[in-house]
Structure formats: C-alpha cells, structure tokens
Amino acid sequence: MARIFVSYATPDRPVANEVSSWLRAAGHEPFLDDDLRDGISLGEDWEQRLYSELRRADAVIGVVTSSFVASN
C-alpha cells in the first residue's frame, strides 16, 4: 500500500475524487485536501498540513488539466 498525494485544481475536484476512489479500491491511501475522512479540517493550518502530507507521501499524482496548469 502506498500513500499518494493527489494534487488538483479546485474545478477538477470531481476527477480528483474519482482518482482517489480508484486508488483506495486498489489498496492505496490517497490524500485529498478536502476529503471528509482525513483531509484538512476547518481552522487547521492548511499550508503546514499540505507540506506534511507531501513529506509522508510515497508518490504524487497530478490531475493535469488546463485548470491545473493555470492555477498557482
């Protein structure tokens, strides 16, 4: 099982959720920032959490679309 950070632009959230579901079904542990189970909580230091999750990740998957390319 791998810990996988899923990076995406907000408009692509439905696609990121689908990718996350595929990964979870394959036995992996995906991280999505807005996941209700283990995403970033309201009031949490989001930047610190993102960097923490990136350090823990075995892999990063980018949902690369025109929205992703245009985002910061």
PDB file of N, CA, C, O and CB in Angstrom:
ATOM      1  N   MET A   1       0.845  -1.167   0.000  1.00  0.00           N
ATOM      2  CA  MET A   1       0.000   0.000   0.000  1.00  0.00           C
ATOM      3  C   MET A   1       0.894   1.235   0.000  1.00  0.00           C
ATOM      4  O   MET A   1       1.865   1.302   0.753  1.00  0.00           O
ATOM      5  CB  MET A   1      -0.963  -0.005   1.216  1.00  0.00           C
ATOM      6  N   ALA A   2       0.568   2.207  -0.839  1.00  0.00           N
ATOM      7  CA  ALA A   2       1.329   3.448  -0.937  1.00  0.00           C
ATOM      8  C   ALA A   2       0.479   4.621  -0.477  1.00  0.00           C
ATOM      9  O   ALA A   2      -0.736   4.647  -0.672  1.00  0.00           O
ATOM     10  CB  ALA A   2       1.820   3.674  -2.377  1.00  0.00           C
ATOM     11  N   ARG A   3       1.146   5.588   0.138  1.00  0.00           N
ATOM     12  CA  ARG A   3       0.488   6.860   0.475  1.00  0.00           C
ATOM     13  C   ARG A   3       0.680   7.772  -0.731  1.00  0.00           C
ATOM     14  O   ARG A   3       1.807   8.042  -1.147  1.00  0.00           O
ATOM     15  CB  ARG A   3       1.084   7.514   1.811  1.00  0.00           C
ATOM     16  N   ILE A   4      -0.433   8.240  -1.283  1.00  0.00           N
ATOM     17  CA  ILE A   4      -0.376   9.007  -2.530  1.00  0.00           C
ATOM     18  C   ILE A   4      -1.053  10.356  -2.349  1.00  0.00           C
ATOM     19  O   ILE A   4      -2.224  10.427  -1.974  1.00  0.00           O
ATOM     20  CB  ILE A   4      -1.040   8.227  -3.683  1.00  0.00           C
ATOM     21  N   PHE A   5      -0.316  11.421  -2.614  1.00  0.00           N
ATOM     22  CA  PHE A   5      -0.827  12.779  -2.553  1.00  0.00           C
ATOM     23  C   PHE A   5      -1.429  13.095  -3.910  1.00  0.00           C
ATOM     24  O   PHE A   5      -0.739  13.011  -4.926  1.00  0.00           O
ATOM     25  CB  PHE A   5       0.294  13.806  -2.167  1.00  0.00           C
ATOM     26  N   VAL A   6      -2.701  13.456  -3.943  1.00  0.00           N
ATOM     27  CA  VAL A   6      -3.379  13.791  -5.193  1.00  0.00           C
ATOM     28  C   VAL A   6      -3.469  15.315  -5.288  1.00  0.00           C
ATOM     29  O   VAL A   6      -4.134  15.963  -4.479  1.00  0.00           O
ATOM     30  CB  VAL A   6      -4.808  13.128  -5.268  1.00  0.00           C
ATOM     31  N   SER A   7      -2.790  15.870  -6.286  1.00  0.00           N
ATOM     32  CA  SER A   7      -2.770  17.309  -6.499  1.00  0.00           C
ATOM     33  C   SER A   7      -3.707  17.647  -7.654  1.00  0.00           C
ATOM     34  O   SER A   7      -3.688  16.989  -8.694  1.00  0.00           O
ATOM     35  CB  SER A   7      -1.324  17.816  -6.784  1.00  0.00           C
ATOM     36  N   TYR A   8      -4.528  18.681  -7.459  1.00  0.00           N
ATOM     37  CA  TYR A   8      -5.526  19.032  -8.470  1.00  0.00           C
ATOM     38  C   TYR A   8      -5.956  20.477  -8.287  1.00  0.00           C
ATOM     39  O   TYR A   8      -5.763  21.061  -7.220  1.00  0.00           O
ATOM     40  CB  TYR A   8      -6.749  18.090  -8.392  1.00  0.00           C
ATOM     41  N   ALA A   9      -6.541  21.052  -9.331  1.00  0.00           N
ATOM     42  CA  ALA A   9      -7.135  22.384  -9.250  1.00  0.00           C
ATOM     43  C   ALA A   9      -8.577  22.220  -8.779  1.00  0.00           C
ATOM     44  O   ALA A   9      -9.226  21.223  -9.094  1.00  0.00           O
ATOM     45  CB  ALA A   9      -7.067  23.133 -10.635  1.00  0.00           C
ATOM     46  N   THR A  10      -9.067  23.177  -8.041  1.00  0.00           N
ATOM     47  CA  THR A  10     -10.416  23.099  -7.475  1.00  0.00           C
ATOM     48  C   THR A  10     -11.492  22.741  -8.505  1.00  0.00           C
ATOM     49  O   THR A  10     -12.359  21.924  -8.194  1.00  0.00           O
ATOM     50  CB  THR A  10     -10.766  24.412  -6.830  1.00  0.00           C
ATOM     51  N   PRO A  11     -11.479  23.309  -9.709  1.00  0.00           N
ATOM     52  CA  PRO A  11     -12.521  22.923 -10.683  1.00  0.00           C
ATOM     53  C   PRO A  11     -12.477  21.436 -11.063  1.00  0.00           C
ATOM     54  O   PRO A  11     -13.456  20.890 -11.572  1.00  0.00           O
ATOM     55  CB  PRO A  11     -12.377  23.764 -11.943  1.00  0.00           C
ATOM     56  N   ASP A  12     -11.339  20.791 -10.812  1.00  0.00           N
ATOM     57  CA  ASP A  12     -11.177  19.374 -11.168  1.00  0.00           C
ATOM     58  C   ASP A  12     -11.455  18.428 -10.007  1.00  0.00           C
ATOM     59  O   ASP A  12     -11.113  17.248 -10.079  1.00  0.00           O
ATOM     60  CB  ASP A  12      -9.781  19.133 -11.680  1.00  0.00           C
ATOM     61  N   ARG A  13     -12.068  18.928  -8.943  1.00  0.00           N
ATOM     62  CA  ARG A  13     -12.341  18.116  -7.756  1.00  0.00           C
ATOM     63  C   ARG A  13     -13.096  16.816  -8.081  1.00  0.00           C
ATOM     64  O   ARG A  13     -12.748  15.773  -7.529  1.00  0.00           O
ATOM     65  CB  ARG A  13     -13.140  18.931  -6.754  1.00  0.00           C
ATOM     66  N   PRO A  14     -14.118  16.838  -8.956  1.00  0.00           N
ATOM     67  CA  PRO A  14     -14.795  15.562  -9.265  1.00  0.00           C
ATOM     68  C   PRO A  14     -13.853  14.507  -9.847  1.00  0.00           C
ATOM     69  O   PRO A  14     -13.962  13.326  -9.518  1.00  0.00           O
ATOM     70  CB  PRO A  14     -15.933  15.807 -10.244  1.00  0.00           C
ATOM     71  N   VAL A  15     -12.944  14.926 -10.696  1.00  0.00           N
ATOM     72  CA  VAL A  15     -11.981  13.983 -11.282  1.00  0.00           C
ATOM     73  C   VAL A  15     -11.024  13.490 -10.197  1.00  0.00           C
ATOM     74  O   VAL A  15     -10.718  12.299 -10.141  1.00  0.00           O
ATOM     75  CB  VAL A  15     -11.187  14.650 -12.450  1.00  0.00           C
ATOM     76  N   ALA A  16     -10.551  14.391  -9.336  1.00  0.00           N
ATOM     77  CA  ALA A  16      -9.647  14.006  -8.248  1.00  0.00           C
ATOM     78  C   ALA A  16     -10.327  13.022  -7.305  1.00  0.00           C
ATOM     79  O   ALA A  16      -9.693  12.078  -6.832  1.00  0.00           O
ATOM     80  CB  ALA A  16      -9.178  15.246  -7.468  1.00  0.00           C
ATOM     81  N   ASN A  17     -11.597  13.231  -7.031  1.00  0.00           N
ATOM     82  CA  ASN A  17     -12.338  12.291  -6.178  1.00  0.00           C
ATOM     83  C   ASN A  17     -12.431  10.917  -6.824  1.00  0.00           C
ATOM     84  O   ASN A  17     -12.326   9.899  -6.141  1.00  0.00           O
ATOM     85  CB  ASN A  17     -13.747  12.826  -5.886  1.00  0.00           C
ATOM     86  N   GLU A  18     -12.628  10.885  -8.135  1.00  0.00           N
ATOM     87  CA  GLU A  18     -12.691   9.606  -8.841  1.00  0.00           C
ATOM     88  C   GLU A  18     -11.341   8.894  -8.806  1.00  0.00           C
ATOM     89  O   GLU A  18     -11.281   7.688  -8.565  1.00  0.00           O
ATOM     90  CB  GLU A  18     -13.138   9.820 -10.293  1.00  0.00           C
ATOM     91  N   VAL A  19     -10.271   9.627  -9.043  1.00  0.00           N
ATOM     92  CA  VAL A  19      -8.918   9.053  -8.978  1.00  0.00           C
ATOM     93  C   VAL A  19      -8.664   8.511  -7.573  1.00  0.00           C
ATOM     94  O   VAL A  19      -8.130   7.413  -7.413  1.00  0.00           O
ATOM     95  CB  VAL A  19      -7.838  10.118  -9.359  1.00  0.00           C
ATOM     96  N   SER A  20      -9.045   9.281  -6.562  1.00  0.00           N
ATOM     97  CA  SER A  20      -8.880   8.850  -5.172  1.00  0.00           C
ATOM     98  C   SER A  20      -9.633   7.555  -4.895  1.00  0.00           C
ATOM     99  O   SER A  20      -9.122   6.670  -4.209  1.00  0.00           O
ATOM    100  CB  SER A  20      -9.358   9.942  -4.218  1.00  0.00           C
ATOM    101  N   SER A  21     -10.836   7.446  -5.423  1.00  0.00           N
ATOM    102  CA  SER A  21     -11.625   6.220  -5.245  1.00  0.00           C
ATOM    103  C   SER A  21     -10.939   5.017  -5.883  1.00  0.00           C
ATOM    104  O   SER A  21     -10.908   3.933  -5.300  1.00  0.00           O
ATOM    105  CB  SER A  21     -13.023   6.396  -5.843  1.00  0.00           C
ATOM    106  N   TRP A  22     -10.394   5.209  -7.071  1.00  0.00           N
ATOM    107  CA  TRP A  22      -9.669   4.118  -7.750  1.00  0.00           C
ATOM    108  C   TRP A  22      -8.473   3.684  -6.918  1.00  0.00           C
ATOM    109  O   TRP A  22      -8.225   2.490  -6.744  1.00  0.00           O
ATOM    110  CB  TRP A  22      -9.203   4.557  -9.163  1.00  0.00           C
ATOM    111  N   LEU A  23      -7.735   4.658  -6.407  1.00  0.00           N
ATOM    112  CA  LEU A  23      -6.548   4.341  -5.615  1.00  0.00           C
ATOM    113  C   LEU A  23      -6.915   3.599  -4.335  1.00  0.00           C
ATOM    114  O   LEU A  23      -6.268   2.618  -3.971  1.00  0.00           O
ATOM    115  CB  LEU A  23      -5.781   5.616  -5.276  1.00  0.00           C
ATOM    116  N   ARG A  24      -7.957   4.073  -3.655  1.00  0.00           N
ATOM    117  CA  ARG A  24      -8.397   3.425  -2.414  1.00  0.00           C
ATOM    118  C   ARG A  24      -8.866   1.983  -2.696  1.00  0.00           C
ATOM    119  O   ARG A  24      -8.581   1.072  -1.918  1.00  0.00           O
ATOM    120  CB  ARG A  24      -9.543   4.248  -1.748  1.00  0.00           C
ATOM    121  N   ALA A  25      -9.576   1.789  -3.798  1.00  0.00           N
ATOM    122  CA  ALA A  25     -10.045   0.455  -4.175  1.00  0.00           C
ATOM    123  C   ALA A  25      -8.881  -0.488  -4.480  1.00  0.00           C
ATOM    124  O   ALA A  25      -8.999  -1.702  -4.309  1.00  0.00           O
ATOM    125  CB  ALA A  25     -10.970   0.547  -5.388  1.00  0.00           C
ATOM    126  N   ALA A  26      -7.766   0.068  -4.928  1.00  0.00           N
ATOM    127  CA  ALA A  26      -6.576  -0.729  -5.230  1.00  0.00           C
ATOM    128  C   ALA A  26      -5.704  -0.954  -3.991  1.00  0.00           C
ATOM    129  O   ALA A  26      -4.641  -1.569  -4.073  1.00  0.00           O
ATOM    130  CB  ALA A  26      -5.757  -0.047  -6.319  1.00  0.00           C
ATOM    131  N   GLY A  27      -6.173  -0.444  -2.835  1.00  0.00           N
ATOM    132  CA  GLY A  27      -5.450  -0.689  -1.593  1.00  0.00           C
ATOM    133  C   GLY A  27      -4.488   0.407  -1.180  1.00  0.00           C
ATOM    134  O   GLY A  27      -3.727   0.239  -0.226  1.00  0.00           O
ATOM    135  N   HIS A  28      -4.512   1.517  -1.881  1.00  0.00           N
ATOM    136  CA  HIS A  28      -3.613   2.623  -1.547  1.00  0.00           C
ATOM    137  C   HIS A  28      -4.297   3.600  -0.588  1.00  0.00           C
ATOM    138  O   HIS A  28      -5.497   3.508  -0.331  1.00  0.00           O
ATOM    139  CB  HIS A  28      -3.160   3.358  -2.827  1.00  0.00           C
ATOM    140  N   GLU A  29      -3.511   4.526  -0.075  1.00  0.00           N
ATOM    141  CA  GLU A  29      -4.008   5.532   0.871  1.00  0.00           C
ATOM    142  C   GLU A  29      -3.838   6.919   0.238  1.00  0.00           C
ATOM    143  O   GLU A  29      -2.813   7.570   0.445  1.00  0.00           O
ATOM    144  CB  GLU A  29      -3.247   5.443   2.251  1.00  0.00           C
ATOM    145  N   PRO A  30      -4.837   7.374  -0.533  1.00  0.00           N
ATOM    146  CA  PRO A  30      -4.717   8.689  -1.164  1.00  0.00           C
ATOM    147  C   PRO A  30      -5.000   9.811  -0.178  1.00  0.00           C
ATOM    148  O   PRO A  30      -5.764   9.641   0.771  1.00  0.00           O
ATOM    149  CB  PRO A  30      -5.665   8.794  -2.351  1.00  0.00           C
ATOM    150  N   PHE A  31      -4.373  10.964  -0.414  1.00  0.00           N
ATOM    151  CA  PHE A  31      -4.667  12.162   0.368  1.00  0.00           C
ATOM    152  C   PHE A  31      -5.234  13.216  -0.557  1.00  0.00           C
ATOM    153  O   PHE A  31      -4.604  13.614  -1.537  1.00  0.00           O
ATOM    154  CB  PHE A  31      -3.401  12.689   1.096  1.00  0.00           C
ATOM    155  N   LEU A  32      -6.442  13.664  -0.228  1.00  0.00           N
ATOM    156  CA  LEU A  32      -7.075  14.803  -0.889  1.00  0.00           C
ATOM    157  C   LEU A  32      -7.321  15.843   0.189  1.00  0.00           C
ATOM    158  O   LEU A  32      -7.806  15.512   1.271  1.00  0.00           O
ATOM    159  CB  LEU A  32      -8.416  14.396  -1.627  1.00  0.00           C
ATOM    160  N   ASP A  33      -6.996  17.082  -0.092  1.00  0.00           N
ATOM    161  CA  ASP A  33      -7.137  18.117   0.940  1.00  0.00           C
ATOM    162  C   ASP A  33      -8.557  18.275   1.470  1.00  0.00           C
ATOM    163  O   ASP A  33      -8.740  18.643   2.630  1.00  0.00           O
ATOM    164  CB  ASP A  33      -6.673  19.431   0.396  1.00  0.00           C
ATOM    165  N   ASP A  34      -9.563  18.004   0.644  1.00  0.00           N
ATOM    166  CA  ASP A  34     -10.944  18.216   1.079  1.00  0.00           C
ATOM    167  C   ASP A  34     -11.672  16.931   1.478  1.00  0.00           C
ATOM    168  O   ASP A  34     -12.886  16.945   1.680  1.00  0.00           O
ATOM    169  CB  ASP A  34     -11.711  18.894  -0.015  1.00  0.00           C
ATOM    170  N   ASP A  35     -10.946  15.834   1.593  1.00  0.00           N
ATOM    171  CA  ASP A  35     -11.558  14.562   1.992  1.00  0.00           C
ATOM    172  C   ASP A  35     -12.136  14.674   3.402  1.00  0.00           C
ATOM    173  O   ASP A  35     -11.449  15.115   4.323  1.00  0.00           O
ATOM    174  CB  ASP A  35     -10.521  13.410   1.924  1.00  0.00           C
ATOM    175  N   LEU A  36     -13.389  14.280   3.569  1.00  0.00           N
ATOM    176  CA  LEU A  36     -14.037  14.390   4.878  1.00  0.00           C
ATOM    177  C   LEU A  36     -13.423  13.460   5.918  1.00  0.00           C
ATOM    178  O   LEU A  36     -13.481  13.740   7.116  1.00  0.00           O
ATOM    179  CB  LEU A  36     -15.513  14.094   4.748  1.00  0.00           C
ATOM    180  N   ARG A  37     -12.832  12.351   5.465  1.00  0.00           N
ATOM    181  CA  ARG A  37     -12.222  11.396   6.404  1.00  0.00           C
ATOM    182  C   ARG A  37     -10.906  11.882   6.965  1.00  0.00           C
ATOM    183  O   ARG A  37     -10.701  11.882   8.179  1.00  0.00           O
ATOM    184  CB  ARG A  37     -12.009  10.071   5.729  1.00  0.00           C
ATOM    185  N   ASP A  38     -10.010  12.300   6.080  1.00  0.00           N
ATOM    186  CA  ASP A  38      -8.664  12.653   6.545  1.00  0.00           C
ATOM    187  C   ASP A  38      -8.071  13.856   5.831  1.00  0.00           C
ATOM    188  O   ASP A  38      -6.851  13.998   5.754  1.00  0.00           O
ATOM    189  CB  ASP A  38      -7.746  11.482   6.373  1.00  0.00           C
ATOM    190  N   GLY A  39      -8.920  14.711   5.315  1.00  0.00           N
ATOM    191  CA  GLY A  39      -8.447  15.925   4.656  1.00  0.00           C
ATOM    192  C   GLY A  39      -8.134  17.013   5.668  1.00  0.00           C
ATOM    193  O   GLY A  39      -8.032  16.755   6.867  1.00  0.00           O
ATOM    194  N   ILE A  40      -7.985  18.205   5.177  1.00  0.00           N
ATOM    195  CA  ILE A  40      -7.660  19.346   6.034  1.00  0.00           C
ATOM    196  C   ILE A  40      -8.930  19.828   6.720  1.00  0.00           C
ATOM    197  O   ILE A  40      -9.937  20.102   6.067  1.00  0.00           O
ATOM    198  CB  ILE A  40      -7.005  20.498   5.214  1.00  0.00           C
ATOM    199  N   SER A  41      -8.873  19.928   8.036  1.00  0.00           N
ATOM    200  CA  SER A  41     -10.030  20.338   8.839  1.00  0.00           C
ATOM    201  C   SER A  41     -10.176  21.854   8.839  1.00  0.00           C
ATOM    202  O   SER A  41      -9.210  22.589   8.638  1.00  0.00           O
ATOM    203  CB  SER A  41      -9.898  19.820  10.282  1.00  0.00           C
ATOM    204  N   LEU A  42     -11.388  22.298   9.065  1.00  0.00           N
ATOM    205  CA  LEU A  42     -11.669  23.718   9.191  1.00  0.00           C
ATOM    206  C   LEU A  42     -10.841  24.301  10.334  1.00  0.00           C
ATOM    207  O   LEU A  42     -10.861  23.772  11.445  1.00  0.00           O
ATOM    208  CB  LEU A  42     -13.179  23.962   9.425  1.00  0.00           C
ATOM    209  N   GLY A  43     -10.126  25.369  10.074  1.00  0.00           N
ATOM    210  CA  GLY A  43      -9.306  26.010  11.089  1.00  0.00           C
ATOM    211  C   GLY A  43      -7.884  25.463  11.200  1.00  0.00           C
ATOM    212  O   GLY A  43      -7.042  26.045  11.883  1.00  0.00           O
ATOM    213  N   GLU A  44      -7.623  24.354  10.533  1.00  0.00           N
ATOM    214  CA  GLU A  44      -6.283  23.757  10.569  1.00  0.00           C
ATOM    215  C   GLU A  44      -5.323  24.601   9.723  1.00  0.00           C
ATOM    216  O   GLU A  44      -5.745  25.224   8.749  1.00  0.00           O
ATOM    217  CB  GLU A  44      -6.317  22.281  10.053  1.00  0.00           C
ATOM    218  N   ASP A  45      -4.054  24.626  10.083  1.00  0.00           N
ATOM    219  CA  ASP A  45      -3.034  25.328   9.301  1.00  0.00           C
ATOM    220  C   ASP A  45      -2.833  24.532   8.008  1.00  0.00           C
ATOM    221  O   ASP A  45      -2.070  23.567   7.973  1.00  0.00           O
ATOM    222  CB  ASP A  45      -1.672  25.481  10.111  1.00  0.00           C
ATOM    223  N   TRP A  46      -3.525  24.951   6.952  1.00  0.00           N
ATOM    224  CA  TRP A  46      -3.567  24.178   5.709  1.00  0.00           C
ATOM    225  C   TRP A  46      -2.203  24.051   5.049  1.00  0.00           C
ATOM    226  O   TRP A  46      -1.870  22.991   4.519  1.00  0.00           O
ATOM    227  CB  TRP A  46      -4.533  24.810   4.742  1.00  0.00           C
ATOM    228  N   GLU A  47      -1.405  25.125   5.074  1.00  0.00           N
ATOM    229  CA  GLU A  47      -0.108  25.069   4.403  1.00  0.00           C
ATOM    230  C   GLU A  47       0.821  24.067   5.092  1.00  0.00           C
ATOM    231  O   GLU A  47       1.498  23.284   4.425  1.00  0.00           O
ATOM    232  CB  GLU A  47       0.542  26.463   4.377  1.00  0.00           C
ATOM    233  N   GLN A  48       0.850  24.093   6.406  1.00  0.00           N
ATOM    234  CA  GLN A  48       1.673  23.151   7.165  1.00  0.00           C
ATOM    235  C   GLN A  48       1.216  21.726   6.905  1.00  0.00           C
ATOM    236  O   GLN A  48       2.043  20.827   6.748  1.00  0.00           O
ATOM    237  CB  GLN A  48       1.613  23.465   8.671  1.00  0.00           C
ATOM    238  N   ARG A  49      -0.094  21.512   6.858  1.00  0.00           N
ATOM    239  CA  ARG A  49      -0.625  20.164   6.622  1.00  0.00           C
ATOM    240  C   ARG A  49      -0.270  19.661   5.230  1.00  0.00           C
ATOM    241  O   ARG A  49       0.094  18.498   5.061  1.00  0.00           O
ATOM    242  CB  ARG A  49      -2.141  20.150   6.807  1.00  0.00           C
ATOM    243  N   LEU A  50      -0.377  20.542   4.228  1.00  0.00           N
ATOM    244  CA  LEU A  50      -0.029  20.114   2.863  1.00  0.00           C
ATOM    245  C   LEU A  50       1.429  19.672   2.784  1.00  0.00           C
ATOM    246  O   LEU A  50       1.735  18.630   2.205  1.00  0.00           O
ATOM    247  CB  LEU A  50      -0.288  21.254   1.857  1.00  0.00           C
ATOM    248  N   TYR A  51       2.325  20.466   3.366  1.00  0.00           N
ATOM    249  CA  TYR A  51       3.746  20.093   3.333  1.00  0.00           C
ATOM    250  C   TYR A  51       4.001  18.806   4.116  1.00  0.00           C
ATOM    251  O   TYR A  51       4.828  17.985   3.719  1.00  0.00           O
ATOM    252  CB  TYR A  51       4.611  21.230   3.900  1.00  0.00           C
ATOM    253  N   SER A  52       3.303  18.637   5.206  1.00  0.00           N
ATOM    254  CA  SER A  52       3.442  17.412   5.997  1.00  0.00           C
ATOM    255  C   SER A  52       3.007  16.196   5.186  1.00  0.00           C
ATOM    256  O   SER A  52       3.695  15.176   5.168  1.00  0.00           O
ATOM    257  CB  SER A  52       2.616  17.509   7.293  1.00  0.00           C
ATOM    258  N   GLU A  53       1.873  16.311   4.522  1.00  0.00           N
ATOM    259  CA  GLU A  53       1.367  15.194   3.706  1.00  0.00           C
ATOM    260  C   GLU A  53       2.284  14.913   2.520  1.00  0.00           C
ATOM    261  O   GLU A  53       2.473  13.757   2.144  1.00  0.00           O
ATOM    262  CB  GLU A  53      -0.053  15.496   3.205  1.00  0.00           C
ATOM    263  N   LEU A  54       2.848  15.954   1.935  1.00  0.00           N
ATOM    264  CA  LEU A  54       3.794  15.746   0.827  1.00  0.00           C
ATOM    265  C   LEU A  54       5.034  14.999   1.293  1.00  0.00           C
ATOM    266  O   LEU A  54       5.538  14.132   0.579  1.00  0.00           O
ATOM    267  CB  LEU A  54       4.199  17.090   0.208  1.00  0.00           C
ATOM    268  N   ARG A  55       5.535  15.327   2.493  1.00  0.00           N
ATOM    269  CA  ARG A  55       6.708  14.617   3.023  1.00  0.00           C
ATOM    270  C   ARG A  55       6.399  13.148   3.307  1.00  0.00           C
ATOM    271  O   ARG A  55       7.268  12.293   3.131  1.00  0.00           O
ATOM    272  CB  ARG A  55       7.205  15.298   4.301  1.00  0.00           C
ATOM    273  N   ARG A  56       5.190  12.847   3.738  1.00  0.00           N
ATOM    274  CA  ARG A  56       4.791  11.475   4.054  1.00  0.00           C
ATOM    275  C   ARG A  56       4.495  10.639   2.818  1.00  0.00           C
ATOM    276  O   ARG A  56       4.533   9.410   2.875  1.00  0.00           O
ATOM    277  CB  ARG A  56       3.582  11.490   4.944  1.00  0.00           C
ATOM    278  N   ALA A  57       4.200  11.294   1.705  1.00  0.00           N
ATOM    279  CA  ALA A  57       3.736  10.588   0.508  1.00  0.00           C
ATOM    280  C   ALA A  57       4.831   9.734  -0.126  1.00  0.00           C
ATOM    281  O   ALA A  57       6.002  10.113  -0.166  1.00  0.00           O
ATOM    282  CB  ALA A  57       3.215  11.583  -0.510  1.00  0.00           C
ATOM    283  N   ASP A  58       4.415   8.579  -0.615  1.00  0.00           N
ATOM    284  CA  ASP A  58       5.301   7.720  -1.398  1.00  0.00           C
ATOM    285  C   ASP A  58       5.304   8.156  -2.862  1.00  0.00           C
ATOM    286  O   ASP A  58       6.262   7.911  -3.595  1.00  0.00           O
ATOM    287  CB  ASP A  58       4.871   6.241  -1.278  1.00  0.00           C
ATOM    288  N   ALA A  59       4.210   8.808  -3.273  1.00  0.00           N
ATOM    289  CA  ALA A  59       4.064   9.249  -4.660  1.00  0.00           C
ATOM    290  C   ALA A  59       3.106  10.435  -4.710  1.00  0.00           C
ATOM    291  O   ALA A  59       2.305  10.651  -3.800  1.00  0.00           O
ATOM    292  CB  ALA A  59       3.553   8.088  -5.566  1.00  0.00           C
ATOM    293  N   VAL A  60       3.209  11.194  -5.792  1.00  0.00           N
ATOM    294  CA  VAL A  60       2.305  12.319  -6.042  1.00  0.00           C
ATOM    295  C   VAL A  60       1.683  12.099  -7.413  1.00  0.00           C
ATOM    296  O   VAL A  60       2.376  11.805  -8.387  1.00  0.00           O
ATOM    297  CB  VAL A  60       3.060  13.708  -5.967  1.00  0.00           C
ATOM    298  N   ILE A  61       0.369  12.247  -7.471  1.00  0.00           N
ATOM    299  CA  ILE A  61      -0.342  12.191  -8.748  1.00  0.00           C
ATOM    300  C   ILE A  61      -0.937  13.570  -8.995  1.00  0.00           C
ATOM    301  O   ILE A  61      -1.636  14.112  -8.139  1.00  0.00           O
ATOM    302  CB  ILE A  61      -1.457  11.074  -8.750  1.00  0.00           C
ATOM    303  N   GLY A  62      -0.661  14.130 -10.157  1.00  0.00           N
ATOM    304  CA  GLY A  62      -1.249  15.411 -10.543  1.00  0.00           C
ATOM    305  C   GLY A  62      -2.367  15.173 -11.535  1.00  0.00           C
ATOM    306  O   GLY A  62      -2.172  14.521 -12.560  1.00  0.00           O
ATOM    307  N   VAL A  63      -3.530  15.700 -11.229  1.00  0.00           N
ATOM    308  CA  VAL A  63      -4.648  15.666 -12.173  1.00  0.00           C
ATOM    309  C   VAL A  63      -4.425  16.884 -13.074  1.00  0.00           C
ATOM    310  O   VAL A  63      -4.881  17.987 -12.774  1.00  0.00           O
ATOM    311  CB  VAL A  63      -6.091  15.699 -11.432  1.00  0.00           C
ATOM    312  N   VAL A  64      -3.724  16.664 -14.168  1.00  0.00           N
ATOM    313  CA  VAL A  64      -3.265  17.757 -15.010  1.00  0.00           C
ATOM    314  C   VAL A  64      -4.299  18.066 -16.095  1.00  0.00           C
ATOM    315  O   VAL A  64      -4.539  17.273 -17.006  1.00  0.00           O
ATOM    316  CB  VAL A  64      -1.906  17.412 -15.642  1.00  0.00           C
ATOM    317  N   THR A  65      -4.891  19.233 -15.964  1.00  0.00           N
ATOM    318  CA  THR A  65      -5.865  19.750 -16.913  1.00  0.00           C
ATOM    319  C   THR A  65      -5.489  21.199 -17.197  1.00  0.00           C
ATOM    320  O   THR A  65      -4.509  21.704 -16.649  1.00  0.00           O
ATOM    321  CB  THR A  65      -7.339  19.629 -16.363  1.00  0.00           C
ATOM    322  N   SER A  66      -6.251  21.861 -18.037  1.00  0.00           N
ATOM    323  CA  SER A  66      -5.974  23.284 -18.284  1.00  0.00           C
ATOM    324  C   SER A  66      -6.166  24.095 -17.013  1.00  0.00           C
ATOM    325  O   SER A  66      -5.460  25.082 -16.805  1.00  0.00           O
ATOM    326  CB  SER A  66      -6.885  23.832 -19.402  1.00  0.00           C
ATOM    327  N   SER A  67      -7.099  23.705 -16.160  1.00  0.00           N
ATOM    328  CA  SER A  67      -7.300  24.394 -14.871  1.00  0.00           C
ATOM    329  C   SER A  67      -6.084  24.214 -13.974  1.00  0.00           C
ATOM    330  O   SER A  67      -5.663  25.160 -13.307  1.00  0.00           O
ATOM    331  CB  SER A  67      -8.566  23.865 -14.157  1.00  0.00           C
ATOM    332  N   PHE A  68      -5.520  23.024 -13.949  1.00  0.00           N
ATOM    333  CA  PHE A  68      -4.342  22.727 -13.142  1.00  0.00           C
ATOM    334  C   PHE A  68      -3.158  23.574 -13.609  1.00  0.00           C
ATOM    335  O   PHE A  68      -2.458  24.177 -12.796  1.00  0.00           O
ATOM    336  CB  PHE A  68      -3.996  21.223 -13.217  1.00  0.00           C
ATOM    337  N   VAL A  69      -2.942  23.613 -14.909  1.00  0.00           N
ATOM    338  CA  VAL A  69      -1.816  24.354 -15.488  1.00  0.00           C
ATOM    339  C   VAL A  69      -1.951  25.846 -15.180  1.00  0.00           C
ATOM    340  O   VAL A  69      -0.949  26.516 -14.929  1.00  0.00           O
ATOM    341  CB  VAL A  69      -1.741  24.125 -17.020  1.00  0.00           C
ATOM    342  N   ALA A  70      -3.168  26.368 -15.196  1.00  0.00           N
ATOM    343  CA  ALA A  70      -3.397  27.789 -14.957  1.00  0.00           C
ATOM    344  C   ALA A  70      -3.366  28.174 -13.484  1.00  0.00           C
ATOM    345  O   ALA A  70      -3.264  29.359 -13.165  1.00  0.00           O
ATOM    346  CB  ALA A  70      -4.710  28.187 -15.540  1.00  0.00           C
ATOM    347  N   SER A  71      -3.450  27.202 -12.580  1.00  0.00           N
ATOM    348  CA  SER A  71      -3.520  27.512 -11.148  1.00  0.00           C
ATOM    349  C   SER A  71      -2.139  27.752 -10.553  1.00  0.00           C
ATOM    350  O   SER A  71      -1.117  27.399 -11.141  1.00  0.00           O
ATOM    351  CB  SER A  71      -4.213  26.383 -10.396  1.00  0.00           C
ATOM    352  N   ASN A  72      -2.136  28.365  -9.367  1.00  0.00           N
ATOM    353  CA  ASN A  72      -0.873  28.588  -8.661  1.00  0.00           C
ATOM    354  C   ASN A  72      -0.531  27.348  -7.915  1.00  0.00           C
ATOM    355  O   ASN A  72       0.498  27.297  -7.241  1.00  0.00           O
ATOM    356  CB  ASN A  72      -0.949  29.794  -7.705  1.00  0.00           C
TER     357      ASN A  72
END
